Amino acid sequence: MVPFLAALLATPSASTAPSVVGIRMQLFYEETGRLSRDIAPPADFTGWNTIIGEGSAEEAANDLLVLIEVRGAAGETVVQPLSVVARGGNNKVIAQRRFADLLTSAQGRTWKALWLADVGCAGRIEVTATIGRWTRKSAINLDCGE
């Protein structure tokens, strides 16, 4: 009976299985080199003519930093790969990365980044992050016009 209980206690629980818990998106401001606040939904953000600093942009921005938050067991290596894909119109891949062997902090989380260049007028951008059975999606619109 004791070996059975020890085996149960040694087995990781489902709550420590790695998962994608958040996607952040931040514009890169070209005049100051700053990053914007998080503009991913549910943020109140209008992505209209961001390349010239219009809409909700504080200044001209044409690039986007995507940050993926992964949670798992504290201070451990996550052996399941994290896949991040950003797609634009017609489901075309704008950028993608695959992260293997993620190391979580003492708080059980890690952040990974994907840089999207020249997307200020890309229209709808959908980001999909997948690790194991967990998938999270987020989308924004960066449109341009007169």
N, C-alpha and C positions, 0 to 999 in steps of 0.2 A: 504494500500500500504506500509506503513512504517513497520508493522510487517513482511510482506513478504521480504522486503529488509534486515531487521535485521536477519531473518532466513537464508537468503542466505549468509550473511557475517559471521554468526556463524558456518556455515557448513565447515568442513575442505576441502581444495582443494585437487585435485588428486596429486598435486606436493608434498604434505606433507605425502601422504600415505607411509608407511614404505617400503623400498626396499633394496635389497642386491646390493651394488655398487662396492664391491671389494673383492677379495680373495688374500691373501698373503700367501706365504709359505717360511719358514726359517728353515734351518738345525740347529741342536744343535751340536756345536763343542765340542767333548769330551775332548780335550787337554786343552782348556782354559775356557770352560763354556760359550763361546760367542754364539750368534745367527748369522747366515750368513745374507747376504743381501737378499732381496726378490728374490726368484728363480722361482716364478710362471710366466707362460707366460704373456707377451711377453719377459721376461728376457732371455738373452743369457746365457744358463746354460746347461752343459753336466753332467748328473747324472750317471757317470760310476765309479763303485768301490768307492763310497763315504765313505764306511765303513773303508777304509784305506787312505782316503784323496786324492784320485785320481779324474779324471775328472775335473770339475770346483770347487770342494770342496777345501777349504783352509787348512783343517785338517780333521782328522777322524770324521765321523758323521754317526749315525745310527738312530737317532730320528728326527722327523719333527714337527714343530709347524705350525698349520694352523690358520690364523687370518681372520675373516669375518667382513667386514665393513657394518653396517646397517645405513641407513639414514631415517629420519622421521621428524616429527614436533619437533622443538627445545624445550628441557626441558620437555618432556612429556613421559609418560609410554606407550610403544607400547604393546598392549594386544595380538597382533597376535604372535604366537610362531615362533621362528626361528629354523629350522631343518638343521643340518649339518651332512652329511654322507660322509665318505671316503671309496672308494671301490678299491680293487686290482683286480688281475687276476680272471677270471671266475665270475666277478661281486660280489666277496666275500666282505662282510663288514669288514673293518679293524677297524674302530672306528666310533662312532656316538654320537651326543649330541642333546638335545632339550632344548632350552632356552625359558622360558616363562617370560612375564612382563619385557621387556627390557626398560631401562631408558636412554633416549637420553640426550646428553650434551646441553649446551646453543647454540652450533653450529649445533644441530640436528643430531648428530651421536653417535654411540656406536660401540665398537669392542668386539667380542666374540672369544674364542680360543678353538681349538681342538688339543690335543696332540696325535701324532702317534708314537708309540714305535716300535723299531726293524723293521724299513721299509727300511733300507739302501740297500737291495737287493730285494725289493718288486716288481720291474718292474713298469708297468704303475699304477699310483695312480690317481684316478679321485675323486675330491671333488665336491659335490653338496650342495649348500646352498639355502634354500627356506624359504620365508616369504610371507604369503598371496599368491598373484598371481605371485610374483617375484621369479624367479629361476636363479641362476648363477652357471656355472660350470667352473672348471679349472682342468687341468691334467698335471702331470709331469712323467718322467720316471727315476727310480732309479734302474739301472741294474748293475749286477756284472758278472764278467767272468775273464778269464786269458788272 
